[in-house]
Amino acid sequence: MGPEDLKLLRETHRLALENNKLLRKMRRSALIHTIIWLIIYAAIIAAPIWFYVTYLDGAVQNLLNTYEGARSAMQEIQSRIPSFGGAPATSSNAQ
């Protein structure tokens, strides 16, 4: 093996090491990118759920309770006044 071959072999080895470093950086960068991407999408999915549980759940429950109270009051009124619910009134004189 001559000095020119040895020089070429060392250059090839140096290029291989440099290529290996670049490939490791690319792999690390891709891994970090994937982890950040997963964190962002998890936050996008979890944020509305957290917001509902933290702030809106009590308000929605109060609204549903109010609606249920109004509905039961309306049913009570309809049961007391037969013609109020849109049903025709029946007269007892028709027989």
PEQUI-V931319 format. One record per backbone hydrogen bond with DSSP energy under -0.5 kcal/mol. NH is the residue of the N-H (numbers start at 1). CO is the residue of the C=O. E is the energy in kcal/mol with one decimal. If there is no record, write none. Layout:
NH;CO;E
NH;CO;E
This chain:
6;2;-2.2
7;3;-2.1
8;4;-2.1
9;5;-2.5
10;6;-2.4
11;7;-2.1
12;8;-2.3
13;9;-2.4
14;10;-2.4
15;11;-2.5
16;12;-2.2
17;13;-2.3
18;14;-2.4
19;15;-2.5
20;16;-2.2
21;17;-2.2
22;18;-2.3
23;19;-2.5
24;20;-2.2
25;21;-2.2
26;22;-2.4
27;23;-2.4
28;24;-2.6
29;25;-2.6
30;26;-2.4
31;27;-2.2
32;28;-2.6
33;29;-2.6
34;30;-2.3
35;31;-2.4
36;32;-2.6
37;33;-2.4
38;34;-2.4
39;35;-2.2
40;36;-2.5
41;37;-2.4
42;38;-2.4
43;39;-2.2
44;40;-2.3
45;41;-2.0
46;42;-2.8
47;43;-2.4
48;44;-0.6
49;45;-0.7
50;46;-2.8
51;47;-2.7
52;48;-2.5
53;49;-2.6
54;50;-2.8
55;51;-2.7
56;51;-1.2
57;52;-2.3
59;55;-0.6
60;56;-2.9
61;57;-2.4
62;58;-2.3
63;59;-2.3
64;60;-2.6
65;61;-2.5
66;62;-2.5
67;63;-2.5
68;64;-2.5
69;65;-2.3
70;66;-2.4
71;67;-2.6
72;68;-2.4
73;69;-2.1
74;70;-2.4
75;71;-2.2
76;72;-2.0
77;73;-2.3
78;74;-2.4
79;75;-1.9
80;76;-1.5
81;77;-2.3
82;80;-0.6
84;81;-1.3
85;81;-0.5
86;83;-0.8
94;91;-0.7
95;92;-0.6
